[in-house]
Every structure is written in C-alpha cells, then in structure tokens.
Amino acid sequence: MPQQVRGVIARSKGAPAEVTTIVVPDPGPGEVVVAVRACGVCHTDLTYRDGGITDQFPFLLGHEATGVIESVGAGVESVEVGDFVILNWRAVCGQCRACKRGRPQYCFDTFNATQKMTLADGTELTPALGIGALAEKTLVHAGQCTRVDPAADPAVAGLLGCGVMAGLGAAVNTGNVGRGDSVAVIGCGGVGDAAIMGARLAGANRIIAIDRDDTKLAWARELGATHTVNGAEVDVVEAVRELTGGFGADVVIDAVGRPETWKQAFYARDLAGTVVLVGVPTPDMTLDMPLIDFFSRGGSLKSSWYGDCLPERDFPMLIDLYRQGRLPLEKFVTERITLDDVERAFDTMHAGTVLRSVAVL
C-alpha cells in the first residue's frame, strides 16, 4: 500500500525548500520503490526551486542519489529487491531514432515512472529530473536504477548520478581526451573539477584550471590540475596559449555556460582543437562572432549532455575505479547533511564554499 515518508519540496517559485510528508505509491509495471541512502544537493535542484526549468510546481527535489531497491512492479527484471543502485535520468528506451542508430547516449525518449508521487492532500509532485530523491523513498522507472558495488560509500557513489558524471564524461566521452593531450577547464565548481579529474584519468599531460576564485583553483589542483589561471587577474586566452607553447589547448571545456566563457574556450583551443560546452546557458543568452573564425580554426564544437554517458556502462566501471583508489570521488563530498539542511545547503552553494553537500539518510 502507499507509504508516507519525508521529502524536500519546492512549493512555489522562489519559496524556501521545505521538508514535508509525501506519498509514494506501490510500484506499477516497470516501476520500483527505492529506499534512498544519500542524495547530493545539486545546482539543478536550486534551478528547479527558482522556476528556471519549468513551472510545474510543486517539485520533489533531488536526483544525485543512491539507494536500495525496496519493491518492484510487474515485469521488472533488470533489478531486484535488495540491490544497491545509483539513480540516473537517462533510462534509455532502445526504440527511438538515436538508440536505433547505436547512439543511446543521445536517447530522445528516456523512461520515467508513470505514477505520480503526491503530497498528503493528493497534490501531484513533479520529481526533479524524473527522480525526486531528496526523500526517504522515491518511485522511479526500473531503467533509472543502475546496480553498483554495495561496498561503495552511498554519499560518494550518488554524485555520479549527475554533476560528477557530467563533468567527467565531458572530458572522457565528449571531448575524447587522450594520453598526452593538453586540456583547459573553465569554471572549477563540481562539474569543472570532475572534468579535471576525467582529463587526468584519460592521461592528459597538461591540465589547466581556470576560475576567478583562488579557493576553487586550490580544489582543482587537488583533483588533478597541473596549472591554474585566475581569470580575474589575467587574460584567459593568452594565459592558456602561454602554457601550451603558444598554440592553445587540444580540448577546452566550458563548465560555466556563458557567452563570454564560451568565447574564451573557442579562442583558447589549438587549431583543429575541441570545445566542449557542459555548463548550462539560460535561454536568453546569445553569441555574436565572426563566421570566418569558425571556418578558419576548424576542429569540433560540442555540447555534452550528462557527460554523454551510458549509466549501465559507466557507473559500475567508475565505482570500481573509485574502490581501487584510482578515482578520488570522495573529495567531492564537502559536507554530509540531513534533509532538514537542504535550504541551508543552497546558501552555501551560492557562497561557493562547497563542492557538494550530500544529504545522508
């Protein structure tokens, strides 16, 4: 029968996040109920709270999560009760034109649960990214659950569900960073630092971290940057060229997503180099650049969605690397909090004093 649990919601645009009672139905066909173990507080949750994604309030926040399968609906075969899983928002359909062309990382019809979770009065909730995991339990499609090693720290593993995977995948999957490459990353928050970690994992020999905050640049060095550039003090393009023999970096990753940072990325790359946009722009942002510059510089201009990942392929492999001590994912967990601390976590996010706050249940 339906269960009443605690969850963090955004009731209206700009209203503080609040903890309240939510109702989780029994899983229907293809669905599962997950007992959440940990969930990161991501900038995307803040964007939902502030009405920057849709206006379908109230939202059930949270999506960077791990948990244990508590119950399964009819027809579920991919997971079973007791499995330790990372939740994902790319449950590929296998039938859309991207999937049929062998490009499931671009799936255009990913699965979500059919039933709705609600408030106690029956008001339907919109789960953030189809997950809604800042709650004691959540209802998702079985395809949104990826089994991983249960020995992994839940607070660490869950970060692969969004920000860390987005950044790491921007380097490894989208940017195709290889051994000996030079890489520059603009913006050293959680996503940018994950891109730095990915570049290091891929064997880049020069990794340039760019930010306007010296604290964030220090974090970037801990995660693999070989050089740092404070964009408030020097010209970013000239600094990257100086550090790469005058040529520019092989791959430049924009983890900010503003016109000015994208232009820096474009001009800071080598001829025929690659620009990867992983920071998310707002709909009103535009670019005004000479078309001849696109033609004369060649190379690739890419956008990275969720790090172009395939959860079933990437999550278990990355957890194995973490368990082997080869991927220090634990460095992204700045603080462990409770559900009652989520609104405060948004404040610390604004202040730039954390890589990630993680609610542990």
C-alpha positions as YAML, in Angstrom:
chain: A
units: angstrom
residues:
- id: 1
  name: MET
  ca: [0.00, 0.00, 0.00]
- id: 2
  name: PRO
  ca: [1.16, 3.63, -0.46]
- id: 3
  name: GLN
  ca: [3.72, 4.90, 2.05]
- id: 4
  name: GLN
  ca: [4.04, 8.29, 3.71]
- id: 5
  name: VAL
  ca: [7.64, 9.49, 4.01]
- id: 6
  name: ARG
  ca: [9.55, 12.74, 4.45]
- id: 7
  name: GLY
  ca: [10.74, 14.61, 1.37]
- id: 8
  name: VAL
  ca: [12.08, 18.03, 0.34]
- id: 9
  name: ILE
  ca: [9.81, 20.04, -1.91]
- id: 10
  name: ALA
  ca: [9.76, 23.42, -3.63]
- id: 11
  name: ARG
  ca: [6.16, 24.55, -3.25]
- id: 12
  name: SER
  ca: [6.29, 27.69, -5.42]
- id: 13
  name: LYS
  ca: [8.78, 29.82, -7.33]
- id: 14
  name: GLY
  ca: [11.50, 31.13, -5.04]
- id: 15
  name: ALA
  ca: [9.90, 29.74, -1.88]
- id: 16
  name: PRO
  ca: [12.36, 28.10, 0.52]
- id: 17
  name: ALA
  ca: [12.73, 24.36, 0.20]
- id: 18
  name: GLU
  ca: [10.73, 22.61, 2.89]
- id: 19
  name: VAL
  ca: [10.52, 19.14, 4.38]
- id: 20
  name: THR
  ca: [7.04, 17.70, 4.34]
- id: 21
  name: THR
  ca: [5.13, 14.42, 4.10]
- id: 22
  name: ILE
  ca: [4.92, 12.88, 0.64]
- id: 23
  name: VAL
  ca: [3.03, 9.80, -0.52]
- id: 24
  name: VAL
  ca: [4.90, 7.12, -2.50]
- id: 25
  name: PRO
  ca: [2.60, 4.64, -4.28]
- id: 26
  name: ASP
  ca: [3.29, 0.96, -4.71]
- id: 27
  name: PRO
  ca: [5.30, 0.36, -7.88]
- id: 28
  name: GLY
  ca: [3.34, -0.31, -11.05]
- id: 29
  name: PRO
  ca: [4.55, -2.16, -14.15]
- id: 30
  name: GLY
  ca: [8.18, -1.28, -14.86]
- id: 31
  name: GLU
  ca: [8.49, 0.76, -11.67]
- id: 32
  name: VAL
  ca: [10.43, 0.35, -8.42]
- id: 33
  name: VAL
  ca: [10.42, 1.95, -5.00]
- id: 34
  name: VAL
  ca: [13.89, 2.88, -3.76]
- id: 35
  name: ALA
  ca: [14.82, 3.48, -0.12]
- id: 36
  name: VAL
  ca: [17.20, 6.42, -0.55]
- id: 37
  name: ARG
  ca: [20.56, 6.17, 1.20]
- id: 38
  name: ALA
  ca: [22.09, 9.52, 0.15]
- id: 39
  name: CYS
  ca: [21.34, 12.38, -2.24]
- id: 40
  name: GLY
  ca: [23.52, 15.30, -3.31]
- id: 41
  name: VAL
  ca: [22.21, 18.86, -3.38]
- id: 42
  name: CYS
  ca: [22.83, 19.92, -6.98]
- id: 43
  name: HIS
  ca: [22.60, 23.35, -8.61]
- id: 44
  name: THR
  ca: [19.87, 21.89, -10.82]
- id: 45
  name: ASP
  ca: [17.71, 21.48, -7.70]
- id: 46
  name: LEU
  ca: [18.19, 25.17, -6.95]
- id: 47
  name: THR
  ca: [17.18, 25.98, -10.53]
- id: 48
  name: TYR
  ca: [14.02, 23.91, -10.09]
- id: 49
  name: ARG
  ca: [13.24, 25.72, -6.84]
- id: 50
  name: ASP
  ca: [13.64, 29.09, -8.55]
- id: 51
  name: GLY
  ca: [11.43, 28.16, -11.51]
- id: 52
  name: GLY
  ca: [14.28, 28.13, -14.03]
- id: 53
  name: ILE
  ca: [13.38, 24.80, -15.66]
- id: 54
  name: THR
  ca: [9.58, 24.51, -15.67]
- id: 55
  name: ASP
  ca: [6.68, 26.00, -13.73]
- id: 56
  name: GLN
  ca: [5.19, 22.62, -12.79]
- id: 57
  name: PHE
  ca: [5.23, 23.22, -9.03]
- id: 58
  name: PRO
  ca: [5.38, 21.69, -6.51]
- id: 59
  name: PHE
  ca: [8.66, 19.91, -7.18]
- id: 60
  name: LEU
  ca: [10.11, 16.97, -5.27]
- id: 61
  name: LEU
  ca: [13.78, 17.91, -5.30]
- id: 62
  name: GLY
  ca: [16.87, 15.70, -5.59]
- id: 63
  name: HIS
  ca: [18.37, 13.46, -8.25]
- id: 64
  name: GLU
  ca: [22.03, 12.67, -7.38]
- id: 65
  name: ALA
  ca: [21.22, 9.63, -5.33]
- id: 66
  name: THR
  ca: [21.91, 6.10, -4.23]
- id: 67
  name: GLY
  ca: [19.53, 3.70, -2.57]
- id: 68
  name: VAL
  ca: [18.36, 0.14, -2.11]
- id: 69
  name: ILE
  ca: [15.54, -1.39, -4.13]
- id: 70
  name: GLU
  ca: [12.67, -1.93, -1.68]
- id: 71
  name: SER
  ca: [9.93, -3.23, -4.01]
- id: 72
  name: VAL
  ca: [9.46, -3.85, -7.72]
- id: 73
  name: GLY
  ca: [6.47, -3.74, -10.03]
- id: 74
  name: ALA
  ca: [5.31, -6.22, -12.63]
- id: 75
  name: GLY
  ca: [7.73, -7.02, -15.44]
- id: 76
  name: VAL
  ca: [10.85, -5.69, -13.73]
- id: 77
  name: GLU
  ca: [13.82, -7.95, -14.43]
- id: 78
  name: SER
  ca: [16.82, -5.59, -14.52]
- id: 79
  name: VAL
  ca: [16.95, -5.11, -10.74]
- id: 80
  name: GLU
  ca: [15.59, -6.92, -7.70]
- id: 81
  name: VAL
  ca: [14.80, -6.21, -4.08]
- id: 82
  name: GLY
  ca: [17.96, -5.51, -2.08]
- id: 83
  name: ASP
  ca: [20.08, -4.21, -4.97]
- id: 84
  name: PHE
  ca: [22.24, -1.17, -4.23]
- id: 85
  name: VAL
  ca: [21.75, 1.29, -7.09]
- id: 86
  name: ILE
  ca: [22.68, 4.72, -8.38]
- id: 87
  name: LEU
  ca: [19.69, 6.58, -9.79]
- id: 88
  name: ASN
  ca: [20.02, 8.09, -13.24]
- id: 89
  name: TRP
  ca: [17.96, 10.29, -15.54]
- id: 90
  name: ARG
  ca: [18.99, 8.55, -18.76]
- id: 91
  name: ALA
  ca: [16.97, 5.34, -18.79]
- id: 92
  name: VAL
  ca: [17.39, 4.66, -22.50]
- id: 93
  name: CYS
  ca: [14.34, 3.48, -24.42]
- id: 94
  name: GLY
  ca: [16.09, 1.34, -27.05]
- id: 95
  name: GLN
  ca: [13.49, 2.32, -29.66]
- id: 96
  name: CYS
  ca: [13.98, 5.99, -30.60]
- id: 97
  name: ARG
  ca: [15.98, 7.04, -33.65]
- id: 98
  name: ALA
  ca: [19.13, 7.72, -31.56]
- id: 99
  name: CYS
  ca: [19.00, 4.30, -29.91]
- id: 100
  name: LYS
  ca: [18.38, 2.52, -33.20]
- id: 101
  name: ARG
  ca: [21.39, 4.27, -34.74]
- id: 102
  name: GLY
  ca: [23.61, 2.93, -31.96]
- id: 103
  name: ARG
  ca: [23.78, 6.24, -30.09]
- id: 104
  name: PRO
  ca: [21.80, 5.55, -26.91]
- id: 105
  name: GLN
  ca: [23.72, 8.27, -25.06]
- id: 106
  name: TYR
  ca: [21.51, 10.69, -27.02]
- id: 107
  name: CYS
  ca: [18.25, 8.82, -26.31]
- id: 108
  name: PHE
  ca: [15.31, 11.12, -27.05]
- id: 109
  name: ASP
  ca: [12.67, 9.19, -25.07]
- id: 110
  name: THR
  ca: [14.11, 8.20, -21.72]
- id: 111
  name: PHE
  ca: [11.88, 6.41, -19.20]
- id: 112
  name: ASN
  ca: [10.34, 7.81, -16.03]
- id: 113
  name: ALA
  ca: [7.82, 6.37, -13.59]
- id: 114
  name: THR
  ca: [4.24, 6.53, -14.85]
- id: 115
  name: GLN
  ca: [2.59, 7.05, -11.48]
- id: 116
  name: LYS
  ca: [2.90, 10.29, -9.54]
- id: 117
  name: MET
  ca: [4.09, 10.81, -6.00]
- id: 118
  name: THR
  ca: [1.91, 13.31, -4.15]
- id: 119
  name: LEU
  ca: [1.59, 15.49, -1.11]
- id: 120
  name: ALA
  ca: [-0.58, 14.17, 1.70]
- id: 121
  name: ASP
  ca: [-3.54, 16.14, 0.32]
- id: 122
  name: GLY
  ca: [-3.22, 14.44, -3.08]
- id: 123
  name: THR
  ca: [-1.44, 17.28, -4.91]
- id: 124
  name: GLU
  ca: [0.78, 15.71, -7.58]
- id: 125
  name: LEU
  ca: [4.53, 16.32, -7.34]
- id: 126
  name: THR
  ca: [6.93, 16.86, -10.24]
- id: 127
  name: PRO
  ca: [10.13, 14.91, -9.43]
- id: 128
  name: ALA
  ca: [13.36, 16.72, -10.31]
- id: 129
  name: LEU
  ca: [14.80, 15.16, -13.49]
- id: 130
  name: GLY
  ca: [12.18, 12.44, -13.15]
- id: 131
  name: ILE
  ca: [13.74, 11.18, -9.90]
- id: 132
  name: GLY
  ca: [12.88, 13.23, -6.79]
- id: 133
  name: ALA
  ca: [15.34, 11.68, -4.35]
- id: 134
  name: LEU
  ca: [15.69, 14.21, -1.54]
- id: 135
  name: ALA
  ca: [13.27, 11.95, 0.27]
- id: 136
  name: GLU
  ca: [13.33, 8.86, 2.41]
- id: 137
  name: LYS
  ca: [11.90, 6.84, -0.50]
- id: 138
  name: THR
  ca: [11.14, 7.54, -4.14]
- id: 139
  name: LEU
  ca: [9.34, 5.94, -7.08]
- id: 140
  name: VAL
  ca: [11.25, 5.63, -10.37]
- id: 141
  name: HIS
  ca: [11.31, 3.54, -13.52]
- id: 142
  name: ALA
  ca: [13.45, 0.42, -13.18]
- id: 143
  name: GLY
  ca: [15.63, 1.67, -16.03]
- id: 144
  name: GLN
  ca: [16.64, 4.61, -13.86]
- id: 145
  name: CYS
  ca: [18.43, 2.25, -11.46]
- id: 146
  name: THR
  ca: [22.00, 1.11, -12.11]
- id: 147
  name: ARG
  ca: [23.42, -1.63, -9.89]
- id: 148
  name: VAL
  ca: [26.89, -0.96, -8.49]
- id: 149
  name: ASP
  ca: [29.19, -2.42, -5.84]
- id: 150
  name: PRO
  ca: [27.30, -2.18, -2.50]
- id: 151
  name: ALA
  ca: [30.58, -1.58, -0.68]
- id: 152
  name: ALA
  ca: [30.76, 1.94, -2.14]
- id: 153
  name: ASP
  ca: [30.02, 4.87, 0.17]
- id: 154
  name: PRO
  ca: [26.45, 5.92, -0.74]
- id: 155
  name: ALA
  ca: [27.22, 9.63, -0.34]
- id: 156
  name: VAL
  ca: [30.09, 9.34, -2.80]
- id: 157
  name: ALA
  ca: [28.52, 6.98, -5.32]
- id: 158
  name: GLY
  ca: [25.39, 9.07, -5.75]
- id: 159
  name: LEU
  ca: [27.32, 12.00, -7.20]
- id: 160
  name: LEU
  ca: [27.79, 10.01, -10.39]
- id: 161
  name: GLY
  ca: [24.05, 10.45, -10.86]
- id: 162
  name: CYS
  ca: [24.54, 13.98, -12.18]
- id: 163
  name: GLY
  ca: [27.31, 16.55, -11.63]
- id: 164
  name: VAL
  ca: [30.39, 14.36, -11.40]
- id: 165
  name: MET
  ca: [29.31, 12.23, -14.37]
- id: 166
  name: ALA
  ca: [28.51, 15.35, -16.38]
- id: 167
  name: GLY
  ca: [31.99, 16.79, -15.90]
- id: 168
  name: LEU
  ca: [33.99, 13.59, -16.08]
- id: 169
  name: GLY
  ca: [32.08, 12.47, -19.16]
- id: 170
  name: ALA
  ca: [32.56, 15.87, -20.82]
- id: 171
  name: ALA
  ca: [36.29, 15.15, -20.81]
- id: 172
  name: VAL
  ca: [36.36, 11.39, -21.40]
- id: 173
  name: ASN
  ca: [33.30, 10.79, -23.58]
- id: 174
  name: THR
  ca: [32.50, 14.07, -25.33]
- id: 175
  name: GLY
  ca: [35.96, 15.62, -25.51]
- id: 176
  name: ASN
  ca: [37.71, 12.31, -26.19]
- id: 177
  name: VAL
  ca: [40.70, 13.47, -24.15]
- id: 178
  name: GLY
  ca: [43.63, 11.17, -24.76]
- id: 179
  name: ARG
  ca: [47.10, 10.48, -23.46]
- id: 180
  name: GLY
  ca: [49.41, 13.45, -23.82]
- id: 181
  name: ASP
  ca: [46.63, 15.96, -24.58]
- id: 182
  name: SER
  ca: [46.51, 19.45, -23.16]
- id: 183
  name: VAL
  ca: [43.19, 20.36, -21.57]
- id: 184
  name: ALA
  ca: [41.80, 23.62, -20.19]
- id: 185
  name: VAL
  ca: [38.71, 23.72, -17.98]
- id: 186
  name: ILE
  ca: [36.84, 26.99, -17.43]
- id: 187
  name: GLY
  ca: [34.90, 27.01, -14.17]
- id: 188
  name: CYS
  ca: [36.06, 24.93, -11.21]
- id: 189
  name: GLY
  ca: [32.91, 24.06, -9.36]
- id: 190
  name: GLY
  ca: [31.78, 20.45, -9.05]
- id: 191
  name: VAL
  ca: [31.28, 19.85, -12.78]
- id: 192
  name: GLY
  ca: [34.51, 21.58, -13.80]
- id: 193
  name: ASP
  ca: [36.55, 19.74, -11.19]
- id: 194
  name: ALA
  ca: [35.03, 16.46, -12.36]
- id: 195
  name: ALA
  ca: [36.17, 17.33, -15.88]
- id: 196
  name: ILE
  ca: [39.66, 17.90, -14.50]
- id: 197
  name: MET
  ca: [39.53, 14.50, -12.81]
- id: 198
  name: GLY
  ca: [38.35, 12.94, -16.07]
- id: 199
  name: ALA
  ca: [41.17, 14.55, -18.03]
- id: 200
  name: ARG
  ca: [43.67, 13.20, -15.53]
- id: 201
  name: LEU
  ca: [42.11, 9.75, -15.72]
- id: 202
  name: ALA
  ca: [42.36, 9.85, -19.53]
- id: 203
  name: GLY
  ca: [46.08, 10.64, -19.41]
- id: 204
  name: ALA
  ca: [46.22, 14.36, -20.27]
- id: 205
  name: ASN
  ca: [49.68, 15.72, -19.53]
- id: 206
  name: ARG
  ca: [48.75, 19.38, -19.06]
- id: 207
  name: ILE
  ca: [45.50, 20.29, -17.30]
- id: 208
  name: ILE
  ca: [44.81, 24.00, -16.89]
- id: 209
  name: ALA
  ca: [42.15, 25.03, -14.37]
- id: 210
  name: ILE
  ca: [40.54, 28.45, -14.88]
- id: 211
  name: ASP
  ca: [38.39, 30.29, -12.36]
- id: 212
  name: ARG
  ca: [38.08, 33.66, -10.62]
- id: 213
  name: ASP
  ca: [38.23, 32.18, -7.11]
- id: 214
  name: ASP
  ca: [41.55, 31.07, -5.64]
- id: 215
  name: THR
  ca: [39.83, 28.62, -3.28]
- id: 216
  name: LYS
  ca: [38.27, 26.82, -6.24]
- id: 217
  name: LEU
  ca: [41.61, 26.81, -8.03]
- id: 218
  name: ALA
  ca: [43.16, 25.13, -4.99]
- id: 219
  name: TRP
  ca: [40.43, 22.44, -5.14]
- id: 220
  name: ALA
  ca: [41.21, 21.97, -8.83]
- id: 221
  name: ARG
  ca: [44.87, 21.29, -8.07]
- id: 222
  name: GLU
  ca: [43.89, 18.64, -5.54]
- id: 223
  name: LEU
  ca: [41.82, 16.90, -8.23]
- id: 224
  name: GLY
  ca: [44.47, 16.86, -10.93]
- id: 225
  name: ALA
  ca: [45.09, 20.32, -12.41]
- id: 226
  name: THR
  ca: [48.74, 20.88, -13.29]
- id: 227
  name: HIS
  ca: [48.34, 24.64, -13.78]
- id: 228
  name: THR
  ca: [45.85, 27.27, -12.60]
- id: 229
  name: VAL
  ca: [44.75, 30.58, -14.09]
- id: 230
  name: ASN
  ca: [42.81, 33.25, -12.20]
- id: 231
  name: GLY
  ca: [40.58, 34.78, -14.85]
- id: 232
  name: ALA
  ca: [40.04, 37.89, -12.74]
- id: 233
  name: GLU
  ca: [43.73, 38.74, -12.96]
- id: 234
  name: VAL
  ca: [44.92, 37.77, -16.46]
- id: 235
  name: ASP
  ca: [43.63, 37.31, -19.99]
- id: 236
  name: VAL
  ca: [42.41, 33.70, -20.08]
- id: 237
  name: VAL
  ca: [43.10, 33.07, -23.77]
- id: 238
  name: GLU
  ca: [46.62, 34.45, -23.60]
- id: 239
  name: ALA
  ca: [47.35, 32.53, -20.40]
- id: 240
  name: VAL
  ca: [46.26, 29.21, -21.94]
- id: 241
  name: ARG
  ca: [48.33, 29.86, -25.06]
- id: 242
  name: GLU
  ca: [51.37, 30.72, -22.95]
- id: 243
  name: LEU
  ca: [51.01, 27.42, -21.09]
- id: 244
  name: THR
  ca: [50.68, 25.42, -24.32]
- id: 245
  name: GLY
  ca: [53.64, 26.64, -26.34]
- id: 246
  name: GLY
  ca: [51.65, 29.45, -27.94]
- id: 247
  name: PHE
  ca: [49.18, 27.10, -29.62]
- id: 248
  name: GLY
  ca: [46.18, 26.67, -27.31]
- id: 249
  name: ALA
  ca: [44.82, 23.55, -25.65]
- id: 250
  name: ASP
  ca: [43.78, 20.42, -27.50]
- id: 251
  name: VAL
  ca: [40.48, 20.37, -25.60]
- id: 252
  name: VAL
  ca: [38.82, 23.26, -23.78]
- id: 253
  name: ILE
  ca: [35.81, 22.54, -21.56]
- id: 254
  name: ASP
  ca: [33.41, 25.34, -20.64]
- id: 255
  name: ALA
  ca: [31.81, 24.33, -17.35]
- id: 256
  name: VAL
  ca: [30.22, 27.75, -16.84]
- id: 257
  name: GLY
  ca: [27.99, 28.13, -19.88]
- id: 258
  name: ARG
  ca: [28.05, 31.87, -20.57]
- id: 259
  name: PRO
  ca: [28.76, 33.63, -23.89]
- id: 260
  name: GLU
  ca: [31.97, 35.14, -22.56]
- id: 261
  name: THR
  ca: [33.35, 31.85, -21.24]
- id: 262
  name: TRP
  ca: [32.37, 30.01, -24.45]
- id: 263
  name: LYS
  ca: [34.30, 32.60, -26.48]
- id: 264
  name: GLN
  ca: [37.29, 32.14, -24.19]
- id: 265
  name: ALA
  ca: [37.07, 28.39, -24.79]
- id: 266
  name: PHE
  ca: [36.78, 28.88, -28.55]
- id: 267
  name: TYR
  ca: [39.86, 31.08, -28.85]
- id: 268
  name: ALA
  ca: [41.92, 29.25, -26.20]
- id: 269
  name: ARG
  ca: [41.95, 25.98, -28.19]
- id: 270
  name: ASP
  ca: [44.56, 24.92, -30.69]
- id: 271
  name: LEU
  ca: [43.79, 24.89, -34.40]
- id: 272
  name: ALA
  ca: [41.51, 21.91, -35.05]
- id: 273
  name: GLY
  ca: [41.04, 21.60, -31.29]
- id: 274
  name: THR
  ca: [37.81, 20.77, -29.49]
- id: 275
  name: VAL
  ca: [35.46, 22.93, -27.44]
- id: 276
  name: VAL
  ca: [33.05, 21.15, -25.10]
- id: 277
  name: LEU
  ca: [30.14, 23.06, -23.56]
- id: 278
  name: VAL
  ca: [28.89, 21.36, -20.39]
- id: 279
  name: GLY
  ca: [27.82, 24.42, -18.39]
- id: 280
  name: VAL
  ca: [24.13, 25.12, -18.99]
- id: 281
  name: PRO
  ca: [23.24, 28.51, -20.54]
- id: 282
  name: THR
  ca: [19.96, 30.30, -19.93]
- id: 283
  name: PRO
  ca: [17.52, 30.71, -22.85]
- id: 284
  name: ASP
  ca: [18.23, 34.44, -23.26]
- id: 285
  name: MET
  ca: [21.98, 34.05, -23.90]
- id: 286
  name: THR
  ca: [23.26, 34.64, -27.44]
- id: 287
  name: LEU
  ca: [26.59, 34.67, -29.32]
- id: 288
  name: ASP
  ca: [27.82, 37.27, -31.81]
- id: 289
  name: MET
  ca: [31.03, 36.12, -33.53]
- id: 290
  name: PRO
  ca: [32.60, 36.39, -36.99]
- id: 291
  name: LEU
  ca: [31.64, 33.35, -39.04]
- id: 292
  name: ILE
  ca: [35.09, 33.32, -40.64]
- id: 293
  name: ASP
  ca: [36.59, 32.44, -37.26]
- id: 294
  name: PHE
  ca: [34.59, 29.19, -37.20]
- id: 295
  name: PHE
  ca: [35.78, 28.30, -40.67]
- id: 296
  name: SER
  ca: [39.42, 29.26, -40.21]
- id: 297
  name: ARG
  ca: [40.01, 27.44, -36.92]
- id: 298
  name: GLY
  ca: [38.43, 24.09, -37.81]
- id: 299
  name: GLY
  ca: [38.05, 21.45, -35.14]
- id: 300
  name: SER
  ca: [34.99, 20.42, -33.18]
- id: 301
  name: LEU
  ca: [32.40, 22.36, -31.19]
- id: 302
  name: LYS
  ca: [30.39, 20.04, -28.96]
- id: 303
  name: SER
  ca: [27.76, 20.12, -26.26]
- id: 304
  name: SER
  ca: [27.86, 17.45, -23.56]
- id: 305
  name: TRP
  ca: [24.58, 16.09, -22.19]
- id: 306
  name: TYR
  ca: [25.08, 14.18, -18.94]
- id: 307
  name: GLY
  ca: [28.68, 13.62, -19.99]
- id: 308
  name: ASP
  ca: [27.38, 11.59, -22.97]
- id: 309
  name: CYS
  ca: [27.25, 8.71, -20.52]
- id: 310
  name: LEU
  ca: [25.58, 5.34, -20.58]
- id: 311
  name: PRO
  ca: [24.82, 4.61, -16.91]
- id: 312
  name: GLU
  ca: [24.91, 0.82, -17.29]
- id: 313
  name: ARG
  ca: [28.35, 1.07, -18.88]
- id: 314
  name: ASP
  ca: [29.91, 3.95, -16.97]
- id: 315
  name: PHE
  ca: [28.63, 3.85, -13.39]
- id: 316
  name: PRO
  ca: [29.89, 0.36, -12.43]
- id: 317
  name: MET
  ca: [33.26, 1.00, -14.09]
- id: 318
  name: LEU
  ca: [33.76, 4.32, -12.32]
- id: 319
  name: ILE
  ca: [32.72, 2.87, -8.96]
- id: 320
  name: ASP
  ca: [35.27, 0.09, -9.48]
- id: 321
  name: LEU
  ca: [37.98, 2.70, -10.14]
- id: 322
  name: TYR
  ca: [36.90, 4.58, -7.01]
- id: 323
  name: ARG
  ca: [37.02, 1.39, -4.93]
- id: 324
  name: GLN
  ca: [40.53, 0.69, -6.28]
- id: 325
  name: GLY
  ca: [41.71, 4.12, -5.16]
- id: 326
  name: ARG
  ca: [42.26, 5.31, -8.73]
- id: 327
  name: LEU
  ca: [39.40, 7.83, -8.82]
- id: 328
  name: PRO
  ca: [39.14, 10.00, -5.66]
- id: 329
  name: LEU
  ca: [35.42, 10.70, -5.87]
- id: 330
  name: GLU
  ca: [35.27, 11.17, -2.10]
- id: 331
  name: LYS
  ca: [36.95, 14.57, -2.49]
- id: 332
  name: PHE
  ca: [33.73, 15.97, -3.94]
- id: 333
  name: VAL
  ca: [31.77, 15.42, -0.70]
- id: 334
  name: THR
  ca: [32.36, 18.63, 1.25]
- id: 335
  name: GLU
  ca: [29.72, 18.05, 3.92]
- id: 336
  name: ARG
  ca: [27.12, 15.48, 4.96]
- id: 337
  name: ILE
  ca: [23.77, 16.92, 5.98]
- id: 338
  name: THR
  ca: [20.18, 15.88, 6.71]
- id: 339
  name: LEU
  ca: [17.02, 16.58, 4.73]
- id: 340
  name: ASP
  ca: [16.32, 19.48, 7.08]
- id: 341
  name: ASP
  ca: [19.53, 21.21, 5.98]
- id: 342
  name: VAL
  ca: [18.81, 21.42, 2.24]
- id: 343
  name: GLU
  ca: [17.77, 25.09, 2.17]
- id: 344
  name: ARG
  ca: [20.95, 26.00, 4.05]
- id: 345
  name: ALA
  ca: [22.92, 23.93, 1.54]
- id: 346
  name: PHE
  ca: [21.57, 26.19, -1.22]
- id: 347
  name: ASP
  ca: [23.05, 29.16, 0.65]
- id: 348
  name: THR
  ca: [26.48, 27.54, 0.91]
- id: 349
  name: MET
  ca: [26.25, 26.65, -2.77]
- id: 350
  name: HIS
  ca: [25.68, 30.33, -3.59]
- id: 351
  name: ALA
  ca: [28.64, 31.27, -1.39]
- id: 352
  name: GLY
  ca: [30.90, 28.87, -3.32]
- id: 353
  name: THR
  ca: [32.22, 27.22, -0.18]
- id: 354
  name: VAL
  ca: [31.34, 23.62, -1.07]
- id: 355
  name: LEU
  ca: [31.82, 21.24, -3.96]
- id: 356
  name: ARG
  ca: [28.83, 19.21, -2.85]
- id: 357
  name: SER
  ca: [26.57, 18.94, 0.18]
- id: 358
  name: VAL
  ca: [25.11, 15.45, 0.46]
- id: 359
  name: ALA
  ca: [22.01, 14.54, 2.46]
- id: 360
  name: VAL
  ca: [22.56, 11.18, 4.15]
- id: 361
  name: LEU
  ca: [19.51, 9.20, 5.20]
...
